[in-house]
Amino acid sequence: MTKRLATPLLLGLALLPACTAPTNTRASEKPGMRLENVMLQADAALDTGDREEAIRLLAAAIEVSPAYTPAYAKLGELQFEGADYLGAERTYSSLTRLEPRVFDNQYFHALSLHHLERFGEAIRAYLRALAIDPQSFNAHLNLSTAYLQLEEHAQSLPFARKAVELDTESGHAWANLGAALGAFGSRDTDLEAVRAFENAAELMEITPELLANWATALGRLERFREMINTLERSNAIEESAYAHERIGYAHFKLREFDAAEKSFREALKVNPDHAPALNGLGVCLLNDFVASEQTDKAAKREAIEHLRRSLRVENNQPRIVDLVSRFG
């Protein structure tokens, strides 16, 4: 899925002497001025490449003044950039309580939660961000992504559509739209999904995930030759048992049984325990057995061997159990 994707925290770092009232500070100096000096010191530390010192200074400023929002904002930014998503989530959570009507606070809180895979909380935070700025492309895009990651395609769809409306040149937005549409299973939504994936492929780097979703929509439309071509592109990027198995499925639907058997065997070379490929190969071999007027005992034995292996991998397969009981 997409590179885009914030959470609550109060850092408990030790108070640094530099962040207490300096010995040369005049008694009449305002506390706000002292905090501004700390911000300047943090910026100076960043200029020298000392991120940890900047983070310590900002945490100390927050400890001195728990309502000083510039320190939270800068600290959250540094934590997020450093992939400390737990720290960023806590910092932005505190910031959203202090300034709940600031879009960036809500959005980066959501983004940190998203990176932590706390999808339900991320969704609620993205919705709070959109309540402040209903035209945010990034919030719509990431909200649609989070719903897809929860497999809540119907909820994802309106946000995916809005993301495309806001930026028609975003391949990621088109890919999300295709994925959301693909779950509905009607011919119209599958046709729209294929068009969305076509647009995505023109606008973004092609990934196996994009191609797999595209191929699934083509398969539901029974455009099996295009499905095969799409999955072969996926294998050219990164070979997978999934792609080989789906190619085998498409060949089988086209009644190209030798090609189907070959693809299932290729899938099992990548992953010997890939249950769908074991099932596909087993069915192909049973077809060979039946076509031989039940004289090809070797095909039958191999078929049952693969089907039983599939059941060892995944035992909840009533149709495979039935085939084994009938032919075993």
C-alpha positions in Angstrom: 0.0 0.0 0.0 1.3 3.6 -0.1 4.0 5.6 1.8 2.1 7.9 3.7 0.8 7.5 6.8 0.7 10.1 14.2 -0.1 9.3 18.7 -0.2 10.6 22.6 2.9 11.2 25.0 4.5 13.2 27.7 8.3 12.6 27.7 9.9 12.0 31.1 13.4 13.1 30.2 15.5 14.6 32.9 15.4 18.4 33.2 18.6 19.9 31.7 20.4 22.6 33.6 20.4 24.7 30.3 16.6 24.7 30.4 16.2 25.9 34.0 16.5 29.6 34.6 20.1 30.4 33.6 22.3 32.1 36.2 22.7 35.1 33.9 18.9 35.5 33.4 17.6 38.7 34.8 14.8 38.3 37.4 12.5 40.5 35.3 12.9 38.2 32.2 9.6 36.7 31.2 9.3 32.9 31.3 8.2 33.0 27.6 11.5 34.5 26.7 13.4 31.7 28.5 11.4 29.1 26.5 12.1 30.9 23.3 15.8 30.7 24.1 15.4 26.9 24.6 13.9 26.7 21.2 16.8 28.6 19.7 19.2 26.2 21.5 17.3 23.3 20.1 17.6 24.7 16.6 21.3 25.3 17.2 21.7 21.7 18.2 20.0 20.6 15.0 22.3 22.8 13.0 25.2 20.8 14.4 23.5 17.5 13.7 22.8 16.7 17.4 19.2 15.6 17.2 19.3 13.9 20.6 20.4 17.2 22.3 17.6 19.0 20.5 15.1 16.4 21.7 16.4 16.6 25.3 16.1 20.4 25.2 12.5 20.3 23.9 11.4 17.7 26.4 12.9 19.8 29.2 11.0 22.9 27.9 7.8 20.9 28.1 8.6 19.8 31.6 9.2 23.5 32.6 6.0 24.6 30.8 3.6 21.8 30.0 1.4 24.2 27.9 4.2 25.4 25.6 2.9 24.2 22.3 5.9 25.1 20.0 8.1 22.7 22.0 5.5 19.9 21.5 5.2 20.6 17.8 9.0 20.6 17.2 9.5 17.5 19.4 6.8 15.6 17.6 8.3 16.5 14.2 11.7 15.2 15.3 10.3 12.0 16.8 8.3 11.3 13.6 11.2 12.0 11.3 13.3 9.7 13.5 10.7 6.9 13.2 10.0 7.1 16.9 6.3 6.7 16.2 5.4 5.8 19.8 7.1 9.0 21.1 5.5 11.0 18.3 2.1 9.6 19.0 2.3 10.6 22.7 3.6 14.1 21.9 1.0 14.8 19.3 -1.7 13.4 21.6 -0.7 16.0 24.2 -0.6 18.7 21.5 -4.1 17.8 20.3 -5.4 18.3 23.9 -3.8 21.7 24.1 -4.7 22.8 20.5 -7.5 20.6 19.3 -8.5 22.8 16.4 -5.1 22.8 14.7 -5.1 20.5 11.6 -1.5 19.5 11.7 -1.8 18.4 15.3 -4.7 16.0 14.5 -3.2 14.9 11.2 0.3 14.0 12.5 -1.3 12.3 15.5 -3.3 10.2 13.1 -0.2 9.5 11.0 1.8 8.3 14.0 -1.1 6.0 15.1 -1.2 4.7 11.5 2.5 3.8 11.6 1.9 2.0 14.9 -0.8 0.0 13.1 -3.5 1.2 15.5 -5.8 1.6 12.6 -9.1 2.3 14.5 -7.5 5.1 16.5 -5.8 6.4 13.4 -9.2 6.5 11.6 -10.8 8.5 14.4 -7.9 11.0 14.4 -8.0 11.4 10.6 -11.7 12.1 10.9 -10.9 14.8 13.5 -8.4 16.3 11.1 -10.9 16.3 8.2 -13.4 18.1 10.4 -10.9 20.9 10.5 -9.8 20.8 6.8 -12.3 18.8 4.7 -10.2 19.3 1.6 -7.0 17.7 2.8 -5.8 15.2 0.2 -3.4 13.4 2.5 -6.0 12.9 5.2 -8.5 11.4 2.7 -5.8 9.2 1.1 -4.5 7.9 4.4 -8.0 7.4 5.8 -9.0 5.3 2.8 -5.7 3.3 3.3 -6.5 2.7 6.9 -10.0 1.4 6.1 -8.5 -0.9 3.5 -6.0 -2.3 6.0 -9.0 -3.1 8.2 -10.7 -4.7 5.1 -13.5 -2.2 5.5 -13.8 -1.5 1.8 -17.2 0.2 1.8 -16.0 2.7 4.4 -12.8 3.3 2.4 -14.6 4.0 -0.9 -15.9 7.6 -0.3 -12.5 8.7 1.0 -10.7 7.1 -1.9 -13.0 8.8 -4.4 -12.5 12.2 -2.7 -8.7 11.7 -2.8 -8.8 11.1 -6.5 -11.1 14.1 -6.9 -8.6 16.3 -5.0 -5.5 15.0 -6.9 -6.1 13.2 -10.2 -2.4 12.8 -10.7 -1.8 10.6 -7.6 -1.2 7.0 -8.5 -1.6 6.0 -4.9 -5.1 7.6 -4.8 -6.1 5.7 -7.9 -4.7 2.4 -6.5 -6.7 2.9 -3.3 -9.8 3.6 -5.3 -9.3 0.4 -7.3 -8.7 -1.7 -4.2 -11.8 -0.3 -2.5 -14.0 -0.9 -5.6 -12.6 -4.4 -6.0 -14.4 -5.7 -2.9 -17.9 -5.1 -4.2 -17.9 -7.8 -6.8 -20.3 -6.3 -9.3 -19.4 -6.0 -13.0 -19.7 -2.2 -12.9 -17.4 -1.8 -9.9 -14.9 -4.3 -11.3 -14.8 -2.3 -14.6 -14.2 0.9 -12.6 -11.6 -0.8 -10.5 -9.7 -1.9 -13.7 -9.7 1.6 -15.0 -8.5 2.9 -11.6 -5.6 0.4 -11.7 -4.7 1.4 -15.2 -4.5 5.0 -14.1 -2.4 4.1 -11.1 0.0 2.2 -13.2 0.6 5.2 -15.4 1.2 7.5 -12.4 3.2 5.5 -9.9 5.9 2.9 -9.6 4.4 -0.5 -10.4 4.3 -2.9 -7.4 3.4 -6.5 -7.1 0.5 -5.4 -4.7 -0.9 -3.1 -7.4 -0.6 -5.8 -10.1 -2.2 -8.5 -7.8 -5.2 -6.3 -7.1 -5.5 -5.4 -10.8 -5.3 -9.1 -11.8 -8.1 -10.0 -9.3 -10.4 -7.5 -10.9 -9.6 -8.8 -14.3 -10.3 -12.3 -13.2 -13.7 -11.4 -11.9 -14.4 -9.9 -15.3 -13.2 -13.2 -16.9 -10.5 -11.4 -18.7 -8.1 -14.2 -18.0 -5.6 -13.5 -20.7 -5.1 -10.0 -19.4 -5.0 -11.4 -15.9 -2.1 -13.7 -16.9 -0.2 -10.9 -18.5 -0.6 -8.7 -15.4 0.6 -11.4 -13.1 3.6 -12.2 -15.3 4.6 -8.5 -14.9 4.3 -9.1 -11.1 6.6 -12.1 -11.2 9.1 -10.1 -13.3 9.3 -7.6 -10.4 9.3 -10.2 -7.6 8.5 -13.8 -8.1 5.8 -15.1 -5.8 3.8 -18.3 -5.2 0.6 -16.2 -5.2 1.2 -14.8 -8.7 2.2 -18.2 -10.1 -0.9 -19.8 -8.5 -3.2 -17.1 -9.9 -1.7 -17.6 -13.4 -2.4 -21.3 -13.0 -6.0 -20.5 -12.1 -6.4 -18.3 -15.1 -5.0 -21.0 -17.4 -7.3 -23.5 -15.9 -10.3 -21.3 -16.5 -9.2 -21.0 -20.1 -9.0 -24.8 -20.2 -5.3 -24.7 -20.8 -4.6 -27.5 -18.4 -1.0 -28.2 -19.2 -0.1 -24.6 -18.7 -2.2 -24.5 -15.5 -0.3 -27.5 -14.1 3.0 -26.0 -15.0 2.1 -22.7 -13.2 1.0 -24.5 -10.1 4.3 -26.4 -10.0 6.1 -23.1 -10.3 4.2 -21.8 -7.4 5.2 -24.8 -5.3 8.9 -24.2 -6.1 8.6 -20.8 -4.5 6.5 -22.1 -1.5 6.0 -25.8 -1.1 3.2 -25.2 1.4 1.1 -22.8 -0.7 -2.3 -24.4 -0.2 -4.1 -22.9 -3.2 -1.3 -24.1 -5.5 -1.4 -27.6 -3.9 -5.1 -27.6 -4.5 -4.8 -26.4 -8.1 -2.2 -29.0 -8.9 -4.2 -31.7 -7.2 -7.3 -30.8 -9.3 -5.3 -30.8 -12.5 -3.9 -34.2 -11.8 -7.4 -35.6 -10.9 -8.5 -34.2 -14.2 -5.7 -36.2 -15.9 -6.8 -39.3 -14.0 -10.4 -38.9 -15.1 -9.5 -38.1 -18.7 -7.4 -41.3 -18.8 -10.6 -43.3 -18.0 -9.1 -43.7 -14.5 -6.1 -45.7 -15.7 -3.5 -43.1 -14.8 -3.0 -44.2 -11.2 0.2 -42.2 -10.8 -1.7 -39.0 -11.5 -4.3 -40.0 -8.9 -1.7 -40.8 -6.3 0.2 -37.5 -6.8 -3.1 -35.6 -6.7 -4.1 -37.1 -3.4 -0.7 -36.5 -2.0 -0.9 -32.8 -2.9 -4.4 -32.4 -1.6 -3.6 -34.1 1.7 -0.6 -31.9 2.1 -2.8 -28.9 1.5 -5.1 -30.1 4.3 -2.1 -30.4 6.7 -1.4 -26.7 5.9 -5.0 -25.6 6.2 -7.5 -28.2 7.6 -10.7 -26.1 7.1 -11.3 -26.9 3.5 -14.5 -28.9 3.1 -14.3 -29.1 -0.7 -10.8 -30.6 -0.6 -11.8 -33.0 2.2 -14.6 -34.2 -0.1 -12.2 -34.7 -3.1 -9.8 -36.7 -0.9 -12.7 -38.9 0.4 -14.0 -39.5 -3.1 -10.7 -40.3 -4.8 -8.5 -41.3 -1.9 
